Amino acid sequence: MNNLFAEETRDESYYKQKFAELLTDLNMSYDEMDGVNNGIRIRFSGYNMKNLDVLVLFSNDSVQIGCIIANFKNKQEVGLSICNDLNSEDRFLKFYLVDGLMMCSIDSYLSEDVGASRVLSLLSKLNRVVDSKYPMLMRSIYGL
């Protein structure tokens, strides 16, 4: 009897390797993360943000993509309020504070047919949204 939900189990490095191959094919630079076996760091430049370091962490069937956006250590209540507002605007991205640092992340299940291309799409979404919100975040921190 065939099980429609049975899927071949992948080694934890499988999707990382496929994604690294896609980045190489697209001439996009990336760094292997020291001390993290299945992680890649990619640096983006946006219209509003000069540099955004995005971390991509792979497991055997999923990916988590995240970045640090801004430092709200001296304005944590403002940061939490902004996180709540941003989380209500986008159901896929998660905005949260860790020790006063605003983080953004997105994660997804991966399979053979949507692996590397899905990761690239998620990266693009995260970069686009974070870059568009960056001026508002800086005004909130510095009152500009």
C-alpha positions in Angstrom: 0.0 0.0 0.0 1.4 3.4 -1.0 1.5 6.1 1.6 1.0 9.5 0.0 2.6 11.2 3.0 5.7 9.0 3.1 8.7 10.9 1.8 12.3 10.1 1.5 14.3 11.4 4.4 17.0 13.8 3.4 20.3 14.3 5.1 20.5 17.7 6.8 23.0 19.1 4.3 21.0 18.1 1.2 18.9 21.3 0.8 21.8 23.5 1.9 23.9 21.9 -0.9 21.1 22.4 -3.5 20.6 26.0 -2.4 24.4 26.7 -2.6 24.4 25.3 -6.1 21.5 27.6 -7.1 23.3 30.6 -5.6 26.4 29.7 -7.5 24.5 29.3 -10.8 22.9 32.8 -10.2 26.4 34.3 -9.4 25.2 35.3 -5.9 27.9 35.3 -3.2 27.4 33.6 0.2 29.4 32.5 3.2 29.4 29.2 5.0 28.7 29.9 8.6 31.6 28.9 11.0 30.3 26.5 13.6 27.0 26.0 11.9 27.0 22.8 9.8 23.9 23.6 7.8 23.9 27.4 7.6 24.6 30.0 4.9 24.9 33.8 5.3 24.0 36.1 2.5 24.4 39.8 2.5 21.8 41.9 0.7 21.8 45.6 -0.2 18.5 47.3 -0.5 17.1 50.6 -1.5 16.8 51.7 2.2 19.2 49.4 4.0 22.9 49.5 3.1 23.6 45.9 4.3 21.3 43.2 5.6 23.0 39.9 6.7 20.5 37.1 6.4 21.1 33.7 7.9 19.6 30.6 6.2 19.5 27.5 8.4 18.6 24.1 7.0 17.3 20.9 8.6 16.4 17.6 6.9 13.0 18.9 5.7 12.7 22.6 6.5 14.5 25.9 6.4 14.5 28.9 8.7 15.6 32.3 7.4 16.3 35.2 9.7 18.0 38.5 10.3 18.6 41.2 12.9 17.0 44.4 11.7 17.4 47.0 14.5 18.4 47.7 18.0 15.6 48.6 20.3 17.5 48.0 23.6 16.6 51.5 24.9 13.1 51.5 23.5 11.8 47.9 24.0 8.2 48.9 24.5 8.3 50.8 21.2 10.0 47.8 19.6 7.3 45.4 20.9 4.5 47.6 19.6 6.1 47.8 16.2 6.6 44.0 16.1 2.9 43.5 16.9 1.9 46.0 14.1 4.2 44.3 11.6 3.0 40.8 12.6 -0.5 41.9 11.9 0.4 43.1 8.4 2.2 40.0 7.2 1.2 36.5 8.2 4.3 34.7 6.9 7.1 36.8 8.4 7.6 36.9 12.2 8.9 40.0 13.9 10.1 39.7 17.5 12.6 41.1 20.0 15.5 39.1 21.5 17.5 41.1 24.1 16.3 44.3 22.6 17.3 43.4 19.0 14.5 43.3 16.5 14.6 40.1 14.5 12.6 38.9 11.4 12.3 35.3 10.3 10.4 33.1 8.0 10.4 29.3 7.8 9.0 26.7 5.5 8.8 23.0 4.8 11.0 21.8 1.9 10.6 19.0 -0.6 12.4 17.9 -3.7 10.1 19.9 -6.1 10.2 23.2 -4.2 13.5 23.1 -2.3 16.1 25.7 -3.5 13.6 27.8 -5.5 11.4 28.2 -2.4 14.3 29.3 -0.3 15.2 31.9 -2.8 11.6 33.2 -2.9 11.5 33.4 0.9 14.8 35.3 0.9 13.4 37.7 -1.6 10.3 38.3 0.4 12.1 38.9 3.7 14.6 41.3 2.0 11.8 43.2 0.3 9.7 43.6 3.4 12.6 44.5 5.8 14.0 47.0 3.3 10.6 48.7 2.9 10.1 48.9 6.7 13.6 50.1 7.6 12.9 53.9 7.3 10.0 53.6 9.7 12.1 51.6 12.2 14.9 54.1 12.1 12.4 57.0 12.7 11.0 55.0 15.7 14.5 54.6 17.2 16.0 58.0 16.5 13.0 60.2 16.2 14.0 61.3 12.7 
